[in-house]
Amino acid sequence: VRTTSATASPPTADIMMASASTRGDMLRVRSQERSVRDNNISAAKAVADVVRTSLGPKGMDKMVVTKTGEVIITNDGATILAKMEVAHPAAKMLVDVAKSQDSEAGDGTTSVTVLCGAILEAAQKLLDKGIHPTMISEAFLLAERKAGEYIEAISVSVDLTDREQLIKVASTSLNSKVVSANAAVLAPICVDAMLRIIDPKVSTNVDLRDVAIVKKLGGTIDDTELIDGLVFTQKAVKVAGGPTRIVNAKIGLIQFCLSPPKTDIEQSVVVSDYAQMDRILKEERKYILDMCKQIAKTGCNVLLVQKSILRDAVTDLSLHFLAKLKILVVTDIERDDVEFICKTVGCHPVASIESFVAEKLGSANTVAEEATPESKIIRVTGVPNPGKTVTIFVRASNRMVLDECDRSIHDALCVLRCLVKKRLLTPGGGAPEAEASYKLAHFANSLGGTEAYCLKMYSQALEVVPYTLAENAGLSAINMVTELRNRHAAGETSAGINVRIGAITDILEENVLVPCLVYTSAIALAVRIFSSLFLFFLCFPLFGGGALLTSPGWMCCSGLCDILLYLNPCPTTVGDRSTRGARCVLSQLRAAESLAQLRGRWPSPESVAAFPSHQPAQYPSASPNTCPFPAAFSFPPDGVCAHDPQD
């Protein structure tokens, strides 16, 4: 554009210059968005790749060494991710997804992590093609609902009174663990434990707190047993020759100390008179003796003492008196175990000696001390209300195997709980993912445009599970997945990868059964991770510093948030909607270099035009390139906002 005046340019030139500046700013912002997006996907995929090789019965175990030097050997995805030190926010979200899957279904934590990585990779390809995240998210949510319907369609109903079928389900969960060789022993124990605490006909959930898993070093996993009662890993306190076996036990649980009282504050009492010293000792002896007599008066012959952190729960003198009264004493009862003990034996915790009465005692047929290869335990059997609680007494030869056995039993119990919640069984071996992938691809053909393309990418991402199963089993993953796809296209809905023989077989006939809730929960959580990572990523740094102001929902408080958006409109990371943002804006403005510097950073008309969607409705000044702050502008105190937080 040529100009005829040296002092002024025509309006056309100004518009073109402003337009070029606008395009440059937009390209720069898009580049920053792409960089953040790629960074988030790379971090999440790195976490998924860590646990990918541990998927399936042929997956490899991981050795995790903590900061304290503790060594953990496991292939449980939730345990591996929980022990990892993850710093990236996107990677932490994947860890949280595994925790959510563990709490909801108890199994499938590795599968949901691997599936998240595949879905994010598919989403990245769609984003690189220019498809908007909102369109991808809507298509993926539709695919998730359809996939859930397809998986439920190939599922079979289960009868909770069929013990043999439940054992097959528990065995499938245990076969992918380190203790898979002992699945024949552990699976019936887990099934019997669940069936004793629920009513198979009417129960809709299982409270796993009613199943106590007690670990004791020594012996082998085959020595693990199910007990209708209690097991204490500590031995009976018999310093003064007290009893070690009580028949027709009356059990009391105390939360106070059988020791001389102490002052409430840290101080010492100096006694120089020997007569006064003798008097103090006599009073202490009488004080403890009276408490022991009060306990024996109620008929209590087994006393459980909660662990105390303030002073000694028992003393040698109190143990001597209790032994003379033929009362078996068990000390160091953990506070977390009190509720389970009370529910099992029917006692009530007593906080003071004055309230220790016969009505608060529990009962059991036998309380006896038994010897184990390592030490001794106390077994409580013949509880009054069997069926409310059970105890699984786990044995192993070393600590690592013992801990892994504990985790495996917990996962098996969670899998059985899934059947109580949703009484549907689905074939495993990658069959549900292959079926959902095939049906979704056909469903996408009935649609059109971008949505169909997104659904096809999602269906391809589901095949990562059978692909990984075959890969970890040392099979040709491409050939296996191709054959699996052809079998499902031929109508074999239960065809899956049999890693034992390395072929595609009918998984239902192989008794590889998984609760439907495990799959539907994993697919739903995997889709949510995409929405969390890409639909809430806007974040704005204040003055180029470290503090962050997130989410357009924080544009309140007399336009101050809009002002900060003008100063540095650079989206970078994840945030949530909160009035905390307005307070952050006020504190940042108050801590700014000066109002003069703030006026100096007020944007030009070109930069304002670059972000039309974020322009404020009103400003004190009529011109956008004039700072609206007057010279005598005063900031409100912290936390003060004239607007409603919901605005």
GIVENGI-V701500 format. One record per pair of residues at least 4 apart in sequence whose C-alpha atoms are under 8 Angstrom apart, sorted by the first residue. I is the first residue (numbers start at 1). J is the second residue. D is the distance in whole Angstrom. If there is no record, write none. Layout:
((I:J:D) (I:J:D))
//
This chain:
((1:13:6) (3:9:6) (3:10:7) (4:9:8) (5:9:7) (9:13:6) (9:14:7) (10:14:7) (11:15:6) (12:16:6) (13:17:6) (14:18:6) (15:19:6) (16:20:6) (17:21:6) (18:22:6) (18:606:5) (19:23:6) (19:606:8) (20:24:6) (21:25:6) (21:606:7) (21:607:8) (21:610:8) (22:26:6) (22:606:6) (22:607:7) (22:609:7) (22:610:5) (23:27:6) (23:610:8) (24:28:6) (25:29:6) (25:607:8) (25:610:7) (26:30:6) (26:610:7) (27:31:6) (28:32:6) (29:33:6) (29:570:7) (29:571:8) (30:34:6) (31:35:6) (32:36:6) (32:570:8) (32:571:8) (32:572:7) (33:37:6) (33:571:7) (33:572:7) (34:38:6) (35:39:6) (36:40:6) (36:572:6) (36:573:7) (37:41:6) (37:534:7) (38:42:6) (38:124:8) (39:43:6) (40:44:6) (40:89:8) (40:90:5) (40:91:8) (40:533:7) (41:45:6) (41:90:8) (41:120:6) (41:121:7) (41:124:7) (42:46:6) (43:47:7) (43:88:7) (43:90:6) (43:91:5) (44:48:6) (44:90:6) (44:91:5) (44:94:6) (44:117:6) (44:120:8) (45:49:6) (45:117:5) (45:118:8) (45:120:8) (45:121:8) (46:50:6) (46:91:8) (47:51:7) (47:91:6) (47:94:7) (47:113:8) (48:52:6) (48:113:5) (48:114:5) (48:116:7) (48:117:5) (49:53:7) (49:114:7) (49:117:8) (51:55:7) (51:77:6) (51:80:8) (51:110:6) (51:113:8) (51:114:7) (52:110:7) (52:113:8) (52:114:6) (52:468:7) (53:59:6) (53:60:6) (53:468:8) (53:472:6) (54:58:8) (54:59:4) (54:60:5) (54:61:6) (54:62:8) (54:75:6) (54:76:8) (54:77:8) (54:110:7) (54:472:8) (55:59:5) (55:60:8) (55:75:8) (55:110:6) (55:111:7) (55:176:8) (55:468:7) (55:469:7) (55:472:7) (56:176:6) (56:469:6) (56:472:7) (57:175:6) (57:176:4) (57:177:7) (57:499:8) (58:176:7) (58:469:8) (58:472:6) (58:473:5) (58:499:7) (59:75:8) (59:176:8) (59:469:8) (59:472:5) (59:473:7) (60:75:7) (60:472:8) (61:73:6) (61:74:5) (61:75:5) (61:178:7) (62:72:8) (62:73:6) (62:74:5) (62:75:6) (62:80:8) (63:71:7) (63:72:6) (63:73:4) (63:74:7) (64:71:6) (64:72:5) (64:73:6) (64:80:7) (64:83:7) (65:69:6) (65:70:6) (65:71:5) (65:72:6) (66:70:5) (66:71:7) (66:83:7) (71:400:8) (72:400:6) (73:400:7) (73:404:7) (74:79:7) (74:80:7) (74:177:8) (74:178:7) (74:404:6) (75:79:8) (75:80:7) (75:177:7) (75:178:7) (76:80:6) (76:109:7) (76:110:7) (76:177:7) (77:81:6) (77:98:7) (77:109:5) (77:110:4) (77:113:8) (78:82:6) (78:95:8) (78:98:6) (78:99:6) (78:102:7) (78:109:6) (78:110:7) (79:83:6) (80:84:6) (81:95:6) (81:98:8) (82:95:7) (86:91:6) (86:92:6) (87:91:7) (87:92:7) (88:92:6) (89:93:6) (90:94:7) (90:533:7) (91:95:7) (92:96:6) (93:97:6) (93:529:7) (94:98:6) (94:113:7) (94:116:8) (94:529:7) (95:99:6) (96:100:6) (97:101:6) (97:112:8) (97:113:7) (97:525:7) (97:526:8) (97:529:8) (98:102:6) (98:109:5) (98:110:7) (98:112:7) (98:113:6) (99:103:6) (99:109:8) (100:104:6) (101:105:6) (101:106:6) (101:107:7) (101:108:7) (101:109:6) (101:112:7) (101:521:7) (101:522:7) (101:525:8) (102:106:4) (102:107:6) (102:108:8) (102:109:6) (104:521:8) (105:414:6) (105:415:6) (105:417:8) (105:418:6) (105:517:7) (105:518:5) (105:521:7) (106:410:8) (106:411:5) (106:412:8) (106:413:8) (106:414:5) (106:415:6) (106:518:8) (107:173:7) (107:411:6) (107:412:8) (107:414:7) (107:415:6) (107:518:6) (108:112:6) (108:518:6) (108:519:7) (108:522:7) (109:113:6) (109:522:8) (110:114:6) (111:115:6) (111:465:7) (111:522:7) (112:116:6) (112:522:5) (112:523:7) (112:525:7) (112:526:6) (113:117:6) (113:526:8) (114:118:6) (114:464:8) (114:465:7) (115:119:6) (115:461:7) (115:462:7) (115:464:7) (115:465:7) (115:522:8) (115:523:8) (115:526:6) (116:120:6) (116:526:5) (116:527:7) (116:529:7) (116:530:8) (117:121:6) (118:122:6) (118:461:5) (118:462:8) (118:464:7) (119:123:6) (119:458:7) (119:461:6) (119:462:8) (119:526:7) (119:527:7) (119:530:8) (120:124:6) (120:530:6) (121:125:7) (122:126:6) (122:457:6) (122:458:7) (122:461:6) (123:127:6) (123:136:7) (123:457:8) (123:530:8) (124:128:6) (125:129:7) (126:130:7) (126:131:6) (126:136:8) (126:454:7) (127:131:5) (127:132:7) (127:133:7) (131:135:7) (131:136:7) (131:450:8) (132:136:6) (133:137:6) (133:534:6) (133:535:7) (134:138:6) (134:535:7) (135:139:6) (135:450:8) (135:451:7) (136:140:6) (136:451:8) (136:454:6) (137:141:6) (137:527:8) (137:530:7) (137:531:6) (138:142:6) (139:143:6) (139:451:6) (139:454:6) (139:455:6) (140:144:6) (140:454:7) (140:455:7) (140:458:7) (140:527:7) (141:145:6) (141:527:7) (142:146:6) (143:147:6) (143:440:7) (143:455:6) (143:458:7) (143:459:8) (144:148:6) (144:523:6) (144:524:6) (144:527:7) (145:149:6) (146:150:6) (146:436:8) (146:440:7) (147:151:6) (147:436:5) (147:437:8) (147:440:7) (147:523:8) (148:152:6) (148:436:8) (148:520:5) (148:523:8) (149:153:6) (150:154:7) (150:435:7) (150:436:6) (150:439:7) (151:155:6) (151:426:7) (151:432:6) (151:433:8) (151:435:7) (151:436:6) (151:516:7) (151:519:8) (151:520:8) (152:424:8) (152:426:8) (152:516:7) (154:426:7) (154:432:8) (154:493:7) (154:494:7) (155:424:6) (155:425:5) (155:426:5) (155:427:7) (155:516:7) (156:424:5) (156:425:5) (156:426:7) (157:423:6) (157:424:5) (157:425:6) (158:162:8) (158:165:8) (158:419:8) (158:423:6) (158:424:6) (158:425:6) (159:423:8) (160:166:7) (160:200:5) (160:201:8) (160:419:8) (160:420:8) (161:200:6) (162:166:7) (163:167:6) (163:191:7) (164:168:6) (165:169:7) (166:170:6) (166:191:6) (166:416:7) (167:171:6) (167:187:6) (167:188:6) (167:191:6) (168:172:6) (168:187:8) (168:511:6) (168:512:7) (168:513:7) (169:173:7) (169:415:8) (169:416:8) (169:511:8) (169:512:7) (169:513:5) (169:514:6) (169:515:8) (170:174:6) (170:187:5) (170:190:7) (170:191:7) (170:412:5) (170:413:8) (170:415:7) (170:416:7) (171:175:6) (171:183:6) (171:184:7) (171:187:6) (171:412:8) (172:176:7) (172:512:6) (172:513:6) (172:514:7) (173:177:8) (173:411:7) (173:412:6) (173:415:7) (173:514:8) (174:179:7) (174:180:5) (174:183:6) (174:187:7) (174:408:6) (174:409:8) (174:412:7) (175:179:7) (175:180:4) (175:181:8) (175:183:6) (176:180:6) (177:408:7) (178:404:7) (178:405:8) (179:183:7) (179:401:8) (179:404:8) (179:405:6) (179:408:7) (182:186:6) (182:221:7) (182:222:7) (183:187:6) (184:188:7) (185:189:7) (185:222:6) (185:224:8) (186:190:6) (186:224:8) (186:409:7) (187:191:6) (187:412:8) (188:192:6) (189:193:6) (189:225:7) (189:226:6) (189:392:8) (190:194:6) (190:409:7) (190:412:7) (190:413:6) (191:195:6) (191:413:8) (191:416:7) (192:196:6) (193:197:7) (193:211:7) (193:226:7) (193:390:6) (193:391:8) (193:392:8) (194:198:7) (194:206:8) (194:211:8) (194:413:7) (194:416:7) (194:417:8) (195:199:7) (195:200:7) (196:387:5) (196:388:7) (196:389:8) (196:390:8) (197:206:8) (197:210:7) (197:387:5) (197:388:5) (197:389:6) (197:390:8) (198:203:6) (198:206:7) (198:387:8) (199:203:5) (200:420:8) (203:420:7) (204:420:5) (204:421:5) (205:417:7) (205:420:6) (205:421:5) (206:417:6) (206:420:7) (208:413:8) (208:414:8) (209:340:8) (210:340:7) (210:388:7) (210:389:5) (210:390:7) (211:389:6) (211:390:5) (211:391:6) (211:392:7) (212:340:8) (212:389:8) (212:390:6) (212:391:5) (212:392:6) (213:391:6) (213:392:5) (213:393:6) (213:394:7) (213:406:7) (214:231:7) (214:232:8) (214:233:8) (214:391:7) (214:392:6) (214:393:5) (214:394:6) (215:233:8) (215:393:6) (215:394:5) (215:395:6) (215:402:7) (215:406:8) (216:233:7) (216:393:8) (216:394:6) (216:395:5) (216:396:7) (216:402:8) (217:374:7) (217:395:6) (217:396:6) (217:397:6) (217:398:6) (217:399:7) (217:402:7) (218:372:7) (218:373:6) (218:374:6) (218:395:6) (218:396:6) (218:397:5) (218:398:7) (219:223:6) (219:373:7) (219:395:6) (219:396:5) (219:397:5) (220:224:8) (220:395:6) (220:396:4) (220:397:5) (221:394:7) (221:395:5) (221:396:5) (221:397:8) (221:405:8) (222:395:8) (223:394:7) (223:395:6) (223:396:8) (224:392:7) (224:393:6) (224:394:5) (224:395:5) (225:392:6) (225:393:5) (225:394:7) (226:390:7) (226:391:6) (226:392:5) (226:393:6) (227:381:8) (227:390:6) (227:391:5) (227:392:6) (227:393:7) (228:381:6) (228:382:7) (228:383:7) (228:386:6) (228:387:8) (228:389:7) (228:390:5) (228:391:6) (229:344:7) (229:345:8) (229:379:8) (229:380:5) (229:381:5) (229:382:7) (229:383:6) (229:386:8) (229:389:7) (229:390:6) (229:391:6) (230:341:7) (230:344:8) (230:379:6) (230:380:5) (230:381:7) (230:390:8) (230:391:6) (231:377:7) (231:378:6) (231:379:5) (231:380:6) (231:391:7) (231:393:7) (232:377:6) (232:378:5) (232:379:7) (233:376:7) (233:377:5) (233:378:7) (234:330:8) (234:331:8) (234:376:7) (234:377:6) (234:378:7) (235:330:7) (235:369:7) (235:375:8) (235:376:5) (235:377:5) (235:378:6) (236:244:6) (236:328:7) (236:329:6) (236:330:5) (236:331:8) (236:369:7) (236:377:8) (236:378:7) (237:242:7) (237:319:8) (237:328:7) (237:329:6) (237:330:6) (237:331:7) (238:242:5) (238:243:7) (238:244:8) (238:319:8) (238:323:7) (238:328:8) (238:329:8) (239:316:7) (239:319:7) (239:320:7) (240:316:8) (240:319:6) (240:320:5) (240:323:6) (241:323:6) (242:320:8) (242:322:7) (242:323:4) (242:324:7) (242:326:6) (242:327:7) (242:328:6) (242:329:8) (243:323:7) (243:326:6) (243:327:7) (243:328:5) (244:328:6) (244:368:6) (244:369:6) (245:328:8) (245:366:7) (245:367:6) (245:368:4) (245:369:6) (246:301:7) (246:302:8) (246:328:7) (246:366:6) (246:367:5) (246:368:6) (247:364:8) (247:365:6) (247:366:5) (247:367:7) (248:363:7) (248:364:6) (248:365:5) (248:366:6) (249:300:8) (249:301:6) (249:302:6) (249:363:6) (249:364:5) (249:365:6) (249:366:6) (249:367:7) (250:299:7) (250:300:5) (250:301:6) (250:302:6) (250:361:6) (250:362:6) (250:363:5) (250:364:7) (251:300:6) (251:301:7) (251:302:5) (251:303:6) (251:304:7) (251:345:8) (251:347:7) (251:361:5) (251:362:5) (251:363:6) (251:364:8) (252:300:6) (252:302:6) (252:303:5) (252:304:6) (252:347:7) (252:348:8) (252:349:8) (252:360:7) (252:361:5) (252:362:6) (253:303:6) (253:304:5) (253:305:6) (253:306:7) (253:347:7) (253:348:7) (253:349:5) (253:350:6) (253:361:8) (254:303:8) (254:304:6) (254:305:5) (254:306:6) (254:349:6) (254:350:5) (254:351:6) (254:352:8) (255:305:6) (255:306:5) (255:307:8) (255:349:7) (255:350:6) (255:351:5) (255:352:7) (256:305:8) (256:306:8) (256:313:7) (256:350:8) (256:351:6) (256:352:6) (256:353:8) (257:305:8) (257:308:7) (257:311:8) (257:312:7) (257:313:4) (257:314:6) (258:288:6) (258:291:7) (258:312:8) (258:313:6) (258:314:5) (258:315:7) (258:318:6) (259:288:7) (259:312:7) (259:313:6) (259:314:6) (259:315:6) (259:318:7) (260:284:6) (260:287:7) (260:288:7) (263:267:7) (271:276:7) (271:277:7) (272:276:8) (272:277:8) (273:277:6) (274:278:6) (275:279:6) (276:280:6) (277:281:6) (278:282:6) (279:283:6) (280:284:6) (281:285:6) (282:286:6) (283:287:6) (284:288:6) (285:289:6) (285:317:8) (286:290:6) (287:291:7) (288:292:6) (288:317:8) (288:318:6) (289:293:6) (289:318:7) (289:321:7) (290:294:6) (291:295:6) (291:353:7) (292:296:6) (292:318:7) (292:321:7) (292:322:6) (293:297:6) (294:298:7) (294:353:8) (294:356:8) (295:299:7) (295:300:6) (295:353:8) (295:356:7) (296:300:6) (296:301:7) (296:325:7) (296:327:8) (298:356:8) (298:357:6) (298:358:5) (299:358:7) (300:327:7) (300:358:8) (300:361:7) (301:326:7) (301:327:4) (301:328:6) (302:327:5) (302:328:5) (302:329:6) (302:330:8) (302:367:8) (303:327:7) (303:328:6) (303:329:5) (303:330:6) (304:329:6) (304:330:5) (304:331:6) (304:333:7) (305:313:7) (305:329:7) (305:330:6) (305:331:5) (305:332:6) (305:333:6) (306:313:8) (306:331:6) (306:332:5) (306:333:4) (306:334:6) (306:335:7) (307:313:7) (307:331:7) (307:332:4) (307:333:5) (307:334:6) (307:335:7) (308:312:7) (308:313:6) (308:332:8) (313:331:8) (314:318:6) (314:319:7) (315:319:6) (316:320:6) (317:321:6) (318:322:6) (319:323:6) (319:329:8) (320:324:6) (321:325:6) (322:326:6) (322:327:5) (322:328:8) (322:329:8) (323:327:6) (323:328:7) (333:337:7) (333:338:7) (334:338:7) (337:341:6) (338:342:6) (338:349:8) (339:343:6) (340:344:6) (340:389:8) (341:345:6) (341:346:8) (341:347:8) (342:346:5) (342:347:5) (342:348:6) (342:349:7) (342:362:8) (343:347:7) (343:388:7) (343:389:7) (344:383:7) (344:384:8) (344:385:7) (344:386:8) (344:388:7) (344:389:6) (345:362:5) (345:363:6) (345:364:7) (345:383:6) (345:384:6) (345:385:8) (346:361:7) (346:362:5) (346:363:7) (346:384:7) (346:385:8) (347:360:5) (347:361:5) (347:362:4) (347:363:8) (348:360:5) (348:361:7) (348:362:7) (349:360:7) (350:355:7) (350:356:6) (350:360:8) (351:355:7) (352:356:7) (356:360:7) (357:361:7) (363:383:7) (363:384:7) (364:380:7) (364:381:6) (364:382:5) (364:383:5) (364:384:6) (365:380:8) (365:381:6) (365:382:5) (365:383:7) (366:379:8) (366:380:6) (366:381:5) (366:382:6) (367:378:7) (367:379:6) (367:380:5) (367:381:7) (368:378:6) (368:379:6) (368:380:7) (369:376:7) (369:377:6) (369:378:4) (369:379:6) (370:376:6) (370:377:5) (370:378:6) (370:379:7) (371:375:6) (371:376:4) (371:377:6) (372:376:5) (372:377:7) (382:386:8) (386:390:8) (394:402:7) (394:405:8) (394:406:7) (395:402:7) (396:401:6) (396:402:5) (397:401:7) (397:402:7) (398:402:6) (399:403:6) (400:404:6) (401:405:6) (402:406:6) (403:407:6) (404:408:6) (405:409:6) (406:410:6) (407:411:6) (408:412:6) (409:413:6) (410:414:6) (411:415:6) (412:416:6) (413:417:6) (414:418:6) (415:419:7) (415:514:8) (415:515:7) (415:518:8) (416:420:7) (416:515:8) (417:421:6) (418:422:6) (418:423:8) (418:515:6) (418:516:8) (418:517:6) (418:518:7) (419:423:5) (419:424:6) (419:425:8) (419:515:6) (419:516:8) (419:517:8) (422:515:8) (422:516:7) (422:517:6) (423:515:8) (423:516:8) (424:515:6) (424:516:5) (424:517:8) (425:513:6) (425:514:6) (425:515:5) (425:516:5) (426:432:7) (426:513:6) (426:514:5) (426:515:6) (426:516:5) (427:431:6) (427:432:7) (427:494:6) (427:496:8) (427:507:6) (427:508:6) (427:512:6) (427:513:5) (427:514:6) (428:432:7) (428:496:7) (428:507:7) (428:512:6) (428:513:6) (428:514:6) (429:466:7) (429:469:8) (429:496:5) (429:497:5) (429:498:6) (429:507:7) (429:512:7) (430:434:6) (430:465:6) (430:466:5) (430:469:8) (430:496:5) (430:497:6) (431:435:6) (431:466:8) (431:493:7) (431:494:6) (431:495:6) (431:496:5) (431:497:8) (431:507:8) (432:436:6) (432:493:8) (432:494:8) (432:519:8) (433:437:6) (433:462:6) (433:463:6) (433:465:7) (433:466:7) (434:438:6) (434:462:7) (434:463:6) (434:466:7) (434:484:7) (434:485:6) (434:488:7) (435:439:6) (435:488:6) (435:493:6) (436:440:6) (436:459:7) (436:462:8) (437:441:6) (437:458:8) (437:459:4) (437:460:6) (437:462:6) (437:463:7) (438:442:7) (438:459:7) (438:485:7) (438:488:7) (438:489:7) (439:443:6) (440:444:6) (440:455:7) (440:456:7) (440:459:6) (441:445:7) (441:455:7) (441:456:5) (441:459:6) (442:446:7) (443:447:7) (444:448:8) (444:451:8) (444:452:5) (444:453:7) (444:455:6) (444:456:6) (445:452:7) (446:452:8) (447:451:7) (447:452:5) (448:452:5) (448:453:8) (449:453:7) (450:454:6) (451:455:6) (452:456:6) (453:457:6) (454:458:6) (455:459:6) (456:460:6) (457:461:6) (458:462:7) (459:463:7) (460:464:8) (463:467:6) (463:481:8) (464:468:6) (465:469:6) (466:470:6) (466:481:7) (466:497:7) (467:471:6) (467:477:5) (467:478:7) (467:480:8) (467:481:6) (468:472:6) (468:477:7) (469:473:6) (469:497:8) (469:499:8) (470:474:6) (470:475:5) (470:476:7) (470:477:5) (470:480:7) (470:497:7) (470:499:7) (471:475:6) (471:476:7) (471:477:5) (473:499:6) (473:502:8) (475:480:7) (475:502:7) (476:480:6) (477:481:6) (478:482:6) (479:483:6) (480:484:6) (480:497:8) (480:503:8) (480:504:7) (481:485:6) (482:486:6) (483:487:6) (483:504:8) (484:488:6) (484:495:7) (484:496:7) (484:497:8) (484:504:7) (485:489:6) (486:490:6) (487:491:7) (487:492:6) (487:493:8) (487:495:7) (488:492:5) (488:493:6) (488:494:8) (488:495:7) (492:506:8) (494:506:6) (494:507:6) (494:508:6) (495:504:6) (495:505:5) (495:506:5) (495:507:6) (496:504:5) (496:505:6) (496:506:6) (496:507:6) (497:502:7) (497:503:6) (497:504:5) (497:505:6) (497:507:8) (498:502:6) (498:503:5) (498:504:6) (498:505:6) (498:507:7) (499:503:7) (506:510:7) (507:511:6) (507:512:6) (507:513:8) (508:512:6) (508:513:7) (514:518:7) (515:519:7) (516:520:6) (517:521:6) (518:522:6) (519:523:6) (520:524:6) (521:525:6) (522:526:6) (523:527:6) (524:528:6) (525:529:6) (526:530:7) (527:531:7) (528:532:6) (529:533:6) (530:534:6) (530:535:8) (531:535:5) (531:536:8) (532:536:6) (533:537:6) (533:574:7) (536:551:7) (536:574:6) (536:575:6) (536:576:8) (537:551:8) (537:571:7) (537:572:7) (537:573:5) (537:574:4) (537:575:7) (538:550:6) (538:551:6) (538:552:8) (538:571:5) (538:572:6) (538:573:6) (538:574:6) (538:575:7) (539:548:7) (539:549:6) (539:550:4) (539:551:6) (539:570:7) (539:571:5) (539:572:5) (539:573:5) (539:574:6) (539:575:7) (540:548:6) (540:549:5) (540:550:6) (540:565:7) (540:568:7) (540:569:6) (540:570:5) (540:571:5) (540:572:7) (541:545:6) (541:546:7) (541:547:6) (541:548:5) (541:549:6) (541:568:7) (541:569:8) (541:570:7) (541:571:8) (541:572:8) (542:546:7) (542:547:6) (542:548:6) (542:549:7) (542:564:7) (542:567:8) (542:568:7) (542:585:8) (542:588:7) (543:567:7) (543:568:7) (544:568:7) (549:554:8) (549:575:8) (549:581:6) (549:584:7) (549:585:7) (550:554:7) (550:573:8) (550:574:7) (550:575:5) (550:576:6) (550:577:7) (550:581:7) (551:575:6) (551:576:6) (551:577:6) (552:577:8) (553:577:6) (553:578:8) (554:561:7) (554:577:6) (554:578:7) (554:579:7) (554:581:6) (554:582:6) (555:559:7) (555:560:7) (555:561:5) (555:562:6) (555:582:8) (556:560:7) (556:561:6) (556:562:8) (556:582:7) (556:643:7) (556:647:7) (557:561:7) (557:582:6) (557:641:5) (557:642:6) (557:643:6) (558:642:7) (558:643:8) (559:563:6) (559:616:7) (559:618:8) (559:619:7) (560:564:6) (560:582:8) (560:585:7) (560:586:8) (561:565:6) (561:582:7) (561:585:6) (562:566:6) (562:614:7) (562:615:7) (562:616:6) (563:567:6) (564:568:6) (564:569:8) (564:585:7) (565:569:5) (565:614:8) (566:602:8) (566:603:7) (566:608:7) (567:601:7) (567:602:6) (567:603:7) (577:581:8) (578:645:8) (579:583:7) (579:645:6) (580:584:6) (581:585:6) (582:586:6) (582:639:8) (582:641:8) (583:587:6) (583:638:6) (583:639:5) (583:640:8) (584:588:6) (585:589:6) (586:590:6) (586:635:7) (586:636:8) (586:638:7) (587:591:6) (587:638:7) (588:592:6) (590:635:7) (592:598:7) (593:597:6) (593:598:8) (594:598:6) (595:599:6) (595:629:8) (596:600:6) (597:601:6) (598:602:7) (599:627:5) (599:629:7) (602:625:7) (602:626:7) (602:627:6) (603:607:6) (603:608:7) (603:624:8) (603:625:6) (604:608:6) (604:624:7) (604:625:5) (605:609:6) (605:624:6) (605:625:6) (606:610:6) (607:611:7) (608:612:7) (608:615:7) (608:624:7) (611:615:7) (619:628:7) (620:628:5) (620:629:8) (621:626:7) (621:627:7) (621:628:5) (622:626:8) (629:633:6) (636:640:6) (636:641:8) (643:647:7))
//
